[in-house]
């Protein structure tokens, strides 16, 4: 079994004006494809062939950097595409909203914490909303690390992420990362986030 680049559930231009079509096309068809190809090359003809990406992450500290970097790049982008959609709900609802309010005090305070994690991630990386037991936690990781890996400070089940590598936003926003993060909130697929949340 090999890993495959997912087909997006929307067109490259569907998230405009918030995320532009050119960035989407390059990001998905070039960057994500490269991580997928390199991950397959790294697991081919090894004892990891046939294992799930989650199984690989659980022991990634003992594996070659190519597996950590390309496995993370493969998984993280899969989640990133899934948690965006054109014309989605304006915000979380139901049990997810209740949990956000309980964990952060309010949706606005969650947004503030998530934005801070994304803005202050030095260099390239990701910000995350993670479920750990009954709690929701905001965290960030460098490079292509994620909270499923045994190398990360905060581990848990990722339910929302934003890519803050420059290739995710530089064509449209240049060095204005906070502006990109604000735009990202306009295209979050809260229905998908809610599906990943375990009440």
N, C-alpha and C positions, 0 to 999 in steps of 0.2 A: 504494500500500500504506500503510495507516495502522496505528498501534500500538494494541493492544487490551489492556484490563484482563484479566489471566489469571484463570481460574477456579481457586479453591483446590482442592487435592486432599484437603481435610478440612473438616469443619464449623467454624463460628466457635467453637463450644464445645469442640472436640476437644482443645485444648491446656490446658484447665483441669486443675488449679487454678493452673497456672504462668502462663498468659496468659489473661485472662478474655475471655469471649465478647463483651461490649460493646466492649471495646477492639479486638478483632479486627474486628468488624463496622464500626465507625467508621473504623478504620485502613485497611481494604481498600476498603470501598464509598464512602468519602468522600475521604480523603486520597489514596490511590493512584489513584482514579478521576480526581481533579482534576489530578494530575500527568500522567496519560495524556491527558486532554482538552487540557490546555495545551500538551503536547508536540506533539500533532497540529496544533493551531492555529498553533504556531510554525514547523512545517515545511511546512504547506500552501502550495502555489503558490510554493515556493522551489526552488532547485537541490538542496536536501537531500531533497526528496520522493522516496521510494523507496529511500533509503539506510538501511543497518542502523544500529542504535543504536551499535554499536562503531565504525563509520565516522564517525559524528558526533562521538564522543568523541575520536577521534584528532586532531581539529583544533579542539576545542571552545574553545581559548584565543582563537581568531579569530572566534568566533561570539557572538551576542547572549546576555546573561545568562539570558534565558528558556529558551534551549536547554540551557545548562549546568545550570540549576536543575531544570527539568522533565524533561529527559532523564535526569539523575541520579536524580531521584525515581522515575521510571518503572522504570529498570533496577535500582536498588538494592532496591526493594521486591520486584521479581520474584525476585531472589536470596534475599532474606530469607524469603519465604514458602516457597520451595523447600527451604531448609536447615533447616526445622522440620517435625516430624511427631509425632503421638502414638505412644507405644510403640515408639520406635526403639531401635537398639542403644545400649548404655550408653556406648560410646566408639568411637574409630577402631580399625581392625584392619588387618592385612596391610601392604602397601607404604605406605599413608598413615601408619599408626602408626610404621613404621620411619623415614619421612621426618620426622615430628614429633619423634621421639626424636633423630634426627641433627641437626635444626636447632635444637632448644631444650634438649636434654639429657634430657627426659622429658615425658610428657603433663602431669604436674602443673605443670612449669615453663612449658609452653605455655599452660596454663589461666591461670596467674598473669600471664603477659605479656599475654594477650588481655584478661583482666579489667582489668588496669591501663590498657591502651589505651582501653577502653570507659569506665571510671570517670573517667579524667583528661581525656577529650575535653571541652574547655570549651564550654559552650552546646550547640547541636544538632549532630549528626553521626553518624558510623558508625565502628565498629571492624571490622578485616578480617584474615583470614588469606589471604595472597597467595602464589601460586607464581611465582617468578622464576627461570627456568632450573631447576636442580636443587634450589634452596633454597626453603624456606618462611619467610615474613616476616610478622610482625604489625605492623600500622600502623593509623592512624586518619585520618579526613578530616573537615573541617567541612562543615556544611550538607548538600548532596546531591552533593558531589564523590565520586569513586571512583577506584580505582587504574588504570582503563582510560583515564582522561582525561590529556591532555597537560599539564595544569596541576598534577598532583599530584607531591609530592616522591618518593614511592616508587610506581613503576609495575609492573604485573604482572597476572597472571590471578587474579581473586578467586575463592576456593573456599568461603569462609565469611564471613558478616557478621552483625552485630547492629546494629539501629537504636537509637540512644540519644537520638533526639528525644523530648521529654517526652510527645508524644501516643502513643508506643509503650508507655508504662508508667504514666502518671500516675494514671489512674483507680484502679488497683489498688495501686500502690506509692508514690504521691505523690513525695516527694523522695528515696526510698530506691533510688536507681539501682543500688547494689551488690547489693541483694536481687533486683532484676529480672534482673541479669546472671547471678546464681547460678541463678535459675529457668530462664533461657534454656538453660543447659547440660543441663537435664533433658529438653528437647524437640529437641535438635539431631538432624537427620537425617544421621547419619554416612555412610549409604549414598550419599546425594546428594553429600555433600562428596567422598567417594571417587571418584564418577563424574566430578567436575570436576577431580580431581587427575590430572595426567599423569605416570605413573611413568617 
